[in-house]
Amino acid sequence: MYKVFLVDDEPIVLEGIRSKIEWESLGFTFAGEATDGEIALSMIQEIKPDVLITDIKMPFMDGLQLSASIKKIQPWIKIIILSGHDEFDYAKKAISIGIEDYLLKPFTSEDIITSLKKVSQEIDKERKQLSDISKMKEELKSQEKLLQKEFLNNLVHGSTDINTVMAKDSELGLDLISRYYRILISKIQCEDNDSEIQQEACSLLNSYSTSWEQTNSFFHHQNRFVCICKGASKEEVEDNTYRIAESIEHIVSQKEKCSVTTAIGKTVQHLSAIPDSYEDAKRILDIAITDNQNRILTSDDIQINGGGLLELKENDPMVSKLKYATTSDIKSIIDESLALIKSNPGQFQFFASYVLVDLIFAVSKLIENLGGDIKQLKPEILQRTYVDTASMNEEKFITSMEDILNFALNYRNSTITGKYGDIILKAKKYIEENYSDPNTTLTTVAEVVCLSPNHFSTIFSQQCKTTFIEYLTNVRIENAKRLLKETDKKGYDIAYDCGFSDPHYFSYIFKKNTGLTPREYKSE
């Protein structure tokens, strides 16, 4: 399914396109709409559609300005322009931006469908070409690419002096000079270690990255992608870095079973300090939990009590396992423990006690390093009677191990990600108080919590397990349901009361979310 986003300042046009096309049967999903370019830009940055259909003449930001901005930040999006102007200048500018199709008003739903089919074929063709592994290998073998990769690799590792950097920058066409820098390292993974699909995802990433502004990138290893992000201010480099990180996640996720963990290093001011940002990102990636889930992390995400990263003694294998383990590893940890116990027949209780005591010690150290106190959080496991009871037989041993391991991993994860709790609560409170305002967007809420839109979008989706737009829409729908049941207000009034600028779009979204029209829901 290809996601389509629609922008037009005329509600009747939005309604016509939305309602007269059978999206699902054509292989498309209607992902959202907006009535002006500024609001659309904020929504598109989060939704990341495959196709944008936009009117050319709109208030605040017109269709060409919107298209130019989108092509810079999400170059994969195919754009169809709707225009009432059969003028050469408009068409010429649209072509220069890289628009896929230009439809003149009045147009029919068949015209839109024809254009969508054409665009979907282009997407299929492009993805096939971009994921061509041989093409990637060919590009990487080119002399210029090899020289750039070697130079950038030396730069991030601090193996090149600043005078050489300045001299080679222009020669290699890298344009590295900037005020601020930030490094990100992305590790691309694939379920079942399918190397072919992994390489296809890397190839897609390699191809799309050439169009990114304010970045220089290269593959350090087969599946490690390094980006040097630049900006004229700290705010700009932060927003650029999170925008690139989200783009990497979107591109890699186009390949089934592929995921990516991206570590973002600290912001630095000089070219000579780039290795510091790189080492910071590398350290974050080394400690990050990689469990086939997409993650974007900074040192803030895994900082403990304002101190350094989680540091535990490495001489105990159980401590090391707790440092990196996921819930899916619990069974294997228990199986290994049982194998050790059973390798000494006739001494189950003795060795089970030994394993449990070792685990409890490791968990205690973990909790201590995370700023907690095991005596307050789970005092029962420190009692000798707990160990004796848990060591009586295999069933009790397994149950106790599962209980301790789940407690440890849940506490570790909640502590590591908990620093954003106040930000999320503040954002949700603002949404609850302002959902009725149609101008409540990702950008406006990001301003309230003092983060860049891309940074806030990343934090919100990772912490809440849903996107900002999905959450906001759900709040609006839940309040609409309440008003439908508790008041005699008309559907269109409820739409406006809940932040929808178009009653027809409200009805569409309401049915999409509940399976019923507002009228059907009210009469239930």
QUIGIVEN-V460475 format. One record per pair of residues at least 24 apart in sequence whose ideal C-beta (glycine too) atoms are under 10 Angstrom apart, sorted by the first residue. I is the first residue (numbers start at 1). J is the second residue. Records with the same first field share a line. If there is no record, write none. Layout:
BEGIN
I = J ; J
END
This chain:
BEGIN
1 = 26 ; 27 ; 28 ; 29 ; 31 ; 50
2 = 26 ; 27 ; 28 ; 29 ; 31 ; 49 ; 50 ; 51 ; 78 ; 116 ; 119 ; 120 ; 123 ; 124
3 = 28 ; 29 ; 30 ; 31 ; 32 ; 47 ; 48 ; 49 ; 50 ; 51 ; 52 ; 77
4 = 28 ; 29 ; 30 ; 31 ; 32 ; 33 ; 49 ; 50 ; 51 ; 52 ; 53 ; 78 ; 80 ; 112 ; 116 ; 119 ; 120
5 = 30 ; 31 ; 32 ; 33 ; 34 ; 40 ; 43 ; 44 ; 47 ; 48 ; 49 ; 50 ; 51 ; 52 ; 53 ; 54 ; 70 ; 77 ; 79
6 = 30 ; 31 ; 32 ; 33 ; 34 ; 35 ; 40 ; 49 ; 51 ; 52 ; 53 ; 54 ; 55 ; 80 ; 82 ; 112 ; 505
7 = 32 ; 33 ; 34 ; 35 ; 36 ; 37 ; 39 ; 40 ; 41 ; 43 ; 44 ; 52 ; 53 ; 54 ; 55 ; 58 ; 61 ; 63 ; 66 ; 67 ; 82
8 = 33 ; 34 ; 35 ; 36 ; 40 ; 53 ; 54 ; 55 ; 56 ; 57 ; 58 ; 63 ; 82
9 = 34 ; 35 ; 36 ; 37 ; 55 ; 57 ; 58 ; 59 ; 60 ; 62 ; 63
10 = 35 ; 55 ; 57 ; 58 ; 82 ; 105
11 = 35 ; 501 ; 502 ; 503 ; 504 ; 505
12 = 502 ; 504
13 = 53 ; 55 ; 82 ; 105 ; 107
14 = 53 ; 55 ; 501 ; 502 ; 504 ; 505 ; 508
15 = 502 ; 503 ; 504 ; 505 ; 507 ; 508
16 = 107 ; 108 ; 109 ; 112 ; 504
17 = 53 ; 82 ; 107 ; 109 ; 112
18 = 502 ; 504 ; 505 ; 508
19 = 109 ; 504 ; 505 ; 507 ; 508
20 = 108 ; 109 ; 110 ; 112 ; 113
21 = 109 ; 110 ; 112 ; 113 ; 116
22 = 109 ; 113
23 = 116
26 = 113 ; 116 ; 117 ; 120
27 = 116 ; 117 ; 120
28 = 113 ; 116 ; 117 ; 119 ; 120
30 = 505 ; 508 ; 509 ; 512
31 = 469
32 = 469 ; 473 ; 505 ; 509
33 = 501 ; 502 ; 505 ; 508 ; 509
34 = 58 ; 66 ; 438 ; 441 ; 501 ; 505
35 = 59 ; 60 ; 438 ; 501 ; 502 ; 505
36 = 60 ; 61 ; 62 ; 66 ; 501
37 = 61 ; 62 ; 63 ; 64 ; 65 ; 66 ; 67 ; 69 ; 70
38 = 65 ; 66 ; 69 ; 439 ; 441 ; 443
39 = 438 ; 439 ; 440 ; 441 ; 442 ; 443 ; 444 ; 501
40 = 66 ; 69 ; 70 ; 441
41 = 65 ; 66 ; 69 ; 70 ; 73 ; 441 ; 442 ; 443 ; 453
42 = 441 ; 442 ; 443 ; 444 ; 445 ; 446 ; 453 ; 457 ; 468 ; 469
43 = 441 ; 442 ; 443 ; 468 ; 469
44 = 69 ; 70 ; 73 ; 74 ; 77
45 = 69 ; 70 ; 73 ; 74 ; 243 ; 246 ; 247 ; 442 ; 443 ; 453 ; 454 ; 457
46 = 246 ; 441 ; 442 ; 453 ; 454 ; 456 ; 457 ; 458 ; 460 ; 461 ; 467 ; 468 ; 469 ; 470
47 = 74 ; 442 ; 467 ; 468 ; 469 ; 470
48 = 73 ; 74 ; 76 ; 77 ; 246 ; 247 ; 249 ; 250 ; 251 ; 253 ; 467
49 = 74 ; 76 ; 77 ; 78
50 = 74 ; 76 ; 77 ; 78 ; 119 ; 120 ; 123 ; 127 ; 254
51 = 77 ; 78 ; 79 ; 80 ; 100 ; 101 ; 115 ; 116 ; 119 ; 120 ; 122 ; 123
52 = 77 ; 78 ; 79 ; 80 ; 81 ; 99 ; 100 ; 119
53 = 78 ; 79 ; 80 ; 81 ; 82 ; 101 ; 103 ; 112 ; 115 ; 116 ; 119
54 = 79 ; 80 ; 81 ; 82 ; 83 ; 99
55 = 81 ; 82 ; 83 ; 84 ; 105
56 = 81 ; 82 ; 83 ; 84 ; 85 ; 87 ; 90 ; 93 ; 94 ; 99 ; 102 ; 105
57 = 82 ; 83 ; 84 ; 85 ; 90
63 = 90 ; 94 ; 97 ; 99
64 = 90 ; 93 ; 94 ; 96 ; 97 ; 99
65 = 97
66 = 97
67 = 93 ; 94 ; 97 ; 98 ; 99
68 = 93 ; 94 ; 96 ; 97 ; 98 ; 99
69 = 97
70 = 97 ; 98
71 = 97 ; 98 ; 99 ; 211
72 = 97 ; 211 ; 212 ; 213 ; 214 ; 243
73 = 211 ; 212 ; 213 ; 240 ; 243 ; 244 ; 246 ; 247 ; 454
74 = 208 ; 211 ; 243 ; 246 ; 247 ; 250 ; 251
75 = 207 ; 208 ; 209 ; 210 ; 211 ; 212 ; 213 ; 247
76 = 123 ; 126 ; 127 ; 130 ; 204 ; 207 ; 208 ; 211 ; 247 ; 250 ; 251 ; 254
77 = 123
78 = 115 ; 116 ; 118 ; 119 ; 120 ; 122 ; 123 ; 126
79 = 119
80 = 111 ; 112 ; 115 ; 116 ; 118 ; 119
81 = 115
82 = 107 ; 111 ; 112 ; 115
83 = 107
98 = 211
126 = 204 ; 207 ; 208
127 = 200 ; 204 ; 207 ; 254 ; 255
128 = 200
129 = 203 ; 204 ; 207
130 = 200 ; 203 ; 204 ; 205 ; 206 ; 207 ; 208 ; 251 ; 254
131 = 197 ; 199 ; 200 ; 201 ; 202 ; 203 ; 204 ; 205 ; 206 ; 207 ; 254 ; 255
132 = 200 ; 203 ; 204 ; 207
133 = 196 ; 199 ; 200 ; 202 ; 203
134 = 203
135 = 203 ; 206 ; 207
136 = 199 ; 200 ; 202 ; 203 ; 204 ; 205 ; 206 ; 207 ; 219
137 = 199 ; 203
139 = 203 ; 206 ; 207 ; 210
140 = 203 ; 206 ; 218 ; 219
144 = 172 ; 173
145 = 206 ; 218
146 = 218
147 = 171 ; 172
148 = 172 ; 173 ; 174 ; 216 ; 217 ; 218
149 = 217 ; 218 ; 219 ; 220 ; 226
150 = 218
151 = 176 ; 216 ; 218
152 = 176 ; 216 ; 217 ; 218 ; 220 ; 226 ; 227 ; 228 ; 274
153 = 218 ; 219 ; 220 ; 226 ; 278
154 = 275
155 = 216 ; 218 ; 226 ; 228 ; 271 ; 272 ; 274 ; 275 ; 278
156 = 183 ; 185 ; 216 ; 218 ; 220 ; 226 ; 227 ; 228 ; 265 ; 274 ; 275 ; 276 ; 277 ; 278 ; 279 ; 281 ; 282
157 = 220 ; 274 ; 275 ; 278 ; 279 ; 282
158 = 272 ; 273 ; 274 ; 275 ; 276 ; 278 ; 279
159 = 275
160 = 271 ; 272 ; 274 ; 275
161 = 272
162 = 270 ; 271 ; 272
165 = 271 ; 272 ; 274
166 = 271
169 = 216 ; 271
172 = 216
174 = 216 ; 228
175 = 213 ; 214 ; 216 ; 230
176 = 216 ; 228 ; 230 ; 271 ; 274
177 = 230 ; 271
178 = 214 ; 228 ; 229 ; 230 ; 231 ; 232 ; 236 ; 237 ; 269 ; 271
179 = 230 ; 231 ; 232 ; 233 ; 234 ; 236 ; 237 ; 269 ; 270
180 = 229 ; 230 ; 231 ; 232 ; 233 ; 234 ; 235 ; 236 ; 237 ; 238 ; 240 ; 241 ; 267 ; 268 ; 269 ; 270 ; 273 ; 277
181 = 216 ; 228 ; 229 ; 230 ; 231 ; 237 ; 241 ; 265 ; 266 ; 267 ; 268 ; 269 ; 270 ; 271 ; 273 ; 274 ; 276 ; 277 ; 278
182 = 227 ; 228 ; 229 ; 230 ; 231 ; 234 ; 237 ; 238 ; 240 ; 241 ; 242 ; 244 ; 264 ; 265 ; 266 ; 267 ; 268 ; 274 ; 277 ; 278 ; 280 ; 281 ; 298
183 = 226 ; 227 ; 228 ; 229 ; 241 ; 263 ; 264 ; 265 ; 266 ; 267 ; 268 ; 274 ; 275 ; 276 ; 277 ; 278 ; 279 ; 280 ; 281 ; 282
184 = 215 ; 217 ; 225 ; 226 ; 227 ; 228 ; 229 ; 240 ; 241 ; 242 ; 244 ; 245 ; 248 ; 262 ; 263 ; 264 ; 265 ; 277 ; 278 ; 281 ; 284 ; 285 ; 296 ; 297 ; 298
185 = 220 ; 221 ; 224 ; 225 ; 226 ; 227 ; 261 ; 262 ; 263 ; 264 ; 265 ; 278 ; 280 ; 281 ; 282 ; 284 ; 285 ; 286
186 = 217 ; 219 ; 223 ; 224 ; 225 ; 226 ; 227 ; 244 ; 245 ; 248 ; 249 ; 251 ; 252 ; 260 ; 261 ; 262 ; 263 ; 264 ; 281 ; 285 ; 296
187 = 221 ; 223 ; 224 ; 225 ; 259 ; 260 ; 261 ; 262 ; 263 ; 285 ; 288 ; 290 ; 295
188 = 219 ; 221 ; 222 ; 223 ; 224 ; 225 ; 248 ; 251 ; 252 ; 255 ; 258 ; 259 ; 260 ; 261 ; 262
189 = 223 ; 252 ; 257 ; 258 ; 259 ; 260 ; 261 ; 290 ; 291 ; 292 ; 293 ; 294
190 = 223 ; 252 ; 255 ; 256 ; 257 ; 258 ; 259 ; 292
191 = 256 ; 257 ; 258 ; 259 ; 292
192 = 257 ; 292
194 = 255 ; 256 ; 257 ; 258
195 = 222 ; 223
197 = 255 ; 256 ; 257 ; 258
198 = 222 ; 223 ; 252 ; 255 ; 257 ; 258
199 = 223 ; 255
200 = 254 ; 255 ; 258
201 = 248 ; 251 ; 252 ; 253 ; 254 ; 255 ; 256 ; 257 ; 258 ; 259 ; 260
202 = 251 ; 252 ; 255 ; 258
203 = 255
204 = 251 ; 252 ; 254 ; 255 ; 258
205 = 247 ; 248 ; 251 ; 252 ; 254 ; 255 ; 260
206 = 251
207 = 251
208 = 247 ; 248 ; 250 ; 251 ; 254
209 = 244 ; 247 ; 248 ; 251
212 = 240 ; 243 ; 244 ; 247 ; 248
213 = 240 ; 243 ; 244
214 = 239 ; 240 ; 241 ; 243 ; 244
215 = 240 ; 241 ; 243 ; 244 ; 247
217 = 244 ; 248
220 = 278 ; 282
223 = 258 ; 260
224 = 282 ; 285
225 = 252 ; 260 ; 262
226 = 278 ; 281 ; 282
227 = 262 ; 264 ; 281
228 = 271 ; 274 ; 277 ; 278
229 = 264 ; 265 ; 267 ; 277
231 = 267
233 = 267
234 = 267 ; 269 ; 452
235 = 267 ; 451 ; 452 ; 455
236 = 452
237 = 267 ; 268 ; 269 ; 452
238 = 264 ; 267 ; 298 ; 451 ; 452 ; 454 ; 455
239 = 446 ; 451 ; 452 ; 453 ; 454 ; 455
240 = 452 ; 454
241 = 265 ; 267 ; 277 ; 296 ; 298 ; 452 ; 454 ; 455 ; 458
242 = 296 ; 298 ; 451 ; 452 ; 453 ; 454 ; 455 ; 456 ; 457 ; 458 ; 459
243 = 452 ; 453 ; 454 ; 455 ; 457 ; 458
244 = 454
245 = 294 ; 295 ; 296 ; 297 ; 298 ; 454 ; 455 ; 458
246 = 294 ; 296 ; 454 ; 455 ; 457 ; 458 ; 461
247 = 454
248 = 294 ; 296
249 = 294 ; 295 ; 296 ; 458 ; 461
250 = 294
252 = 294
253 = 294
257 = 292
258 = 292 ; 294
259 = 290 ; 291 ; 292 ; 293 ; 294 ; 295
260 = 290 ; 293 ; 294 ; 295 ; 296
261 = 285 ; 288 ; 289 ; 290 ; 291 ; 292 ; 293 ; 294 ; 295 ; 296 ; 297
262 = 288 ; 294 ; 295 ; 296 ; 297 ; 298 ; 458
263 = 287 ; 288 ; 295 ; 296 ; 297 ; 298 ; 299 ; 301 ; 302
264 = 296 ; 297 ; 298 ; 299 ; 300 ; 301 ; 455 ; 458
265 = 298 ; 299
266 = 298 ; 299 ; 300
267 = 298
280 = 309
283 = 308 ; 309
284 = 309
286 = 324
287 = 311 ; 323 ; 324 ; 416
288 = 324 ; 416
289 = 323 ; 324 ; 325 ; 326 ; 329 ; 409 ; 412 ; 413 ; 416
290 = 324 ; 326
291 = 324 ; 325 ; 326 ; 327 ; 328 ; 329
292 = 326 ; 328
293 = 326 ; 462
294 = 461 ; 462
295 = 458 ; 462
296 = 454 ; 455 ; 457 ; 458 ; 459 ; 461 ; 462
297 = 416 ; 417 ; 458 ; 462
298 = 455 ; 458 ; 459
300 = 419 ; 420 ; 459
301 = 416 ; 417 ; 419 ; 420 ; 458 ; 459 ; 462 ; 463
302 = 412 ; 415 ; 416 ; 417 ; 419
303 = 416 ; 419
304 = 369 ; 370 ; 371 ; 412 ; 415 ; 416 ; 419
305 = 369 ; 370 ; 371 ; 372 ; 415
306 = 371 ; 419
307 = 369 ; 371
308 = 369
309 = 369 ; 416
310 = 366 ; 369 ; 370 ; 412 ; 415 ; 416
311 = 369
312 = 362 ; 365 ; 366 ; 368 ; 369 ; 370
313 = 362 ; 365 ; 369
316 = 358 ; 361 ; 362 ; 365
317 = 358 ; 362
318 = 355 ; 358 ; 359 ; 360 ; 361 ; 362 ; 363 ; 365 ; 366
319 = 358 ; 359 ; 361 ; 362 ; 363 ; 365 ; 366 ; 369
320 = 362
321 = 359 ; 362 ; 405
322 = 359 ; 362 ; 363 ; 365 ; 366 ; 367 ; 405 ; 408 ; 409 ; 412
323 = 362 ; 366 ; 369 ; 412
325 = 405 ; 408 ; 409 ; 412
326 = 409 ; 413
327 = 402 ; 405 ; 406 ; 409 ; 410 ; 413
329 = 405 ; 409
330 = 401 ; 402 ; 404 ; 405 ; 406 ; 408 ; 409
331 = 398 ; 401 ; 402 ; 405
333 = 359 ; 401 ; 402 ; 405
334 = 359 ; 397 ; 398 ; 399 ; 400 ; 401 ; 402 ; 405
335 = 398
337 = 397 ; 398 ; 401
338 = 394 ; 397 ; 398 ; 401
341 = 391 ; 394 ; 397
342 = 394
348 = 391 ; 392 ; 393 ; 394 ; 397
349 = 387 ; 388 ; 390 ; 391 ; 392 ; 393 ; 397
350 = 391
351 = 391 ; 397
352 = 387 ; 388 ; 390 ; 391 ; 392 ; 393 ; 394 ; 396 ; 397 ; 400 ; 401
353 = 384 ; 387 ; 388 ; 390 ; 391 ; 397
354 = 387 ; 391
355 = 387 ; 390 ; 391 ; 397 ; 401
356 = 381 ; 386 ; 387 ; 388 ; 390 ; 391 ; 397 ; 400 ; 401 ; 404
357 = 384 ; 387 ; 391
359 = 400 ; 401 ; 404 ; 405 ; 408
360 = 386 ; 387 ; 390 ; 400 ; 404 ; 408
362 = 404 ; 408
363 = 404 ; 405 ; 407 ; 408 ; 409 ; 411 ; 412
364 = 408
366 = 408 ; 409 ; 411 ; 412 ; 415
367 = 407 ; 408 ; 411 ; 412 ; 415
369 = 412 ; 415
370 = 408 ; 411 ; 412 ; 414 ; 415 ; 416 ; 418
371 = 415
372 = 411 ; 412 ; 415
374 = 407 ; 408 ; 411
377 = 407 ; 411
378 = 403 ; 404 ; 407 ; 408 ; 411
381 = 407
417 = 459 ; 462 ; 463
418 = 463
419 = 459 ; 463
420 = 449 ; 451 ; 456 ; 459 ; 460 ; 462 ; 463 ; 464
421 = 463
422 = 449
423 = 448 ; 449 ; 450 ; 451 ; 455 ; 456 ; 459 ; 460 ; 463
424 = 449 ; 456 ; 459 ; 460 ; 463 ; 464
425 = 449
426 = 450
427 = 451 ; 456 ; 459 ; 460 ; 463 ; 464 ; 468 ; 471 ; 472
428 = 460 ; 464 ; 471 ; 472 ; 475
431 = 468 ; 471 ; 472 ; 474 ; 475 ; 476 ; 499
432 = 475 ; 479
434 = 472 ; 475 ; 499
435 = 472 ; 473 ; 474 ; 475 ; 476 ; 477 ; 478 ; 479 ; 480 ; 497 ; 498 ; 499
436 = 475 ; 476 ; 479 ; 496 ; 497 ; 498 ; 499 ; 500
437 = 499
438 = 476 ; 495 ; 496 ; 498 ; 499 ; 500 ; 501 ; 502
439 = 499 ; 501
440 = 472 ; 475 ; 476 ; 499
441 = 468 ; 469 ; 472
442 = 467 ; 468 ; 469 ; 472
445 = 472
470 = 513
472 = 499
473 = 498 ; 499 ; 500 ; 509 ; 510 ; 512 ; 513
474 = 513
475 = 499
476 = 500 ; 506 ; 509 ; 510 ; 513
477 = 506 ; 509 ; 510 ; 512 ; 513 ; 514
478 = 513
480 = 506 ; 509 ; 510 ; 513 ; 514 ; 518 ; 521
481 = 510 ; 513 ; 514 ; 516 ; 518 ; 521 ; 522
483 = 518 ; 522
484 = 510 ; 516 ; 518 ; 519 ; 520 ; 521 ; 522 ; 523 ; 524
485 = 521 ; 522 ; 524
487 = 522
488 = 522
489 = 522
490 = 518
491 = 517 ; 518 ; 519 ; 521 ; 522
492 = 518
494 = 518 ; 522
END
